[in-house]
Amino acid sequence: MPPVAPGRTTVAVLNGSGRPGAAGRVATELADRGWTIGTVDNYTDRSLETSCVDFVPGRSAAASRIAKEIGIYNVLPATRLMTELAGPKAGVIVIVGADQAR
């Protein structure tokens, strides 16, 4: 398996914390680390306590690396709803909960 190349993975960041700007701050941090940022928007539930990183098939290694880089412990396969919210290009979806909303 080849190493993960951040610039080749599009990351969507969705704010599930209810705190304005939380998704934008995380997206900026990821962009500074070389990840390609796609959709930055609100998640349907804005009262999440815990953040998570979801991935589409073939992107689990990238999701694990992102989770480790920003200190998120929940890494899961993306649901259909997640992929719809994130857009067709997103390989990894970060949902920001209160634990990451500084």
Phi, psi and omega in degrees: 000128181290156178294157180287129176252107185308319182294348181260004179240125176271130183245127172264143179234121183243137182270110176251011186267337185084356179266120182304135175085357184297317180294321179297320179295316179293320178299318178297317178299317179293319178298320178297336179268002175101359180283148176275124183262132176254238182296133170233114189203183175273148173272161182296325178256118183254028179231031181283133177278322189245133177283160175211161176238120180251156183219152174271164180308135179090357183241019182294324179294319177296318179298318179296320179294315178299314180302316180295318182298323185249007172077041176249136187257348180260114178235120188222155171296141181289141174276170178299319178300317180300313182294327177293317180291326185280337182096161188291340184270345185288127174263334179227141181234120176259124176252115186274120175258184182300331181293338179250355183271091184285000000 
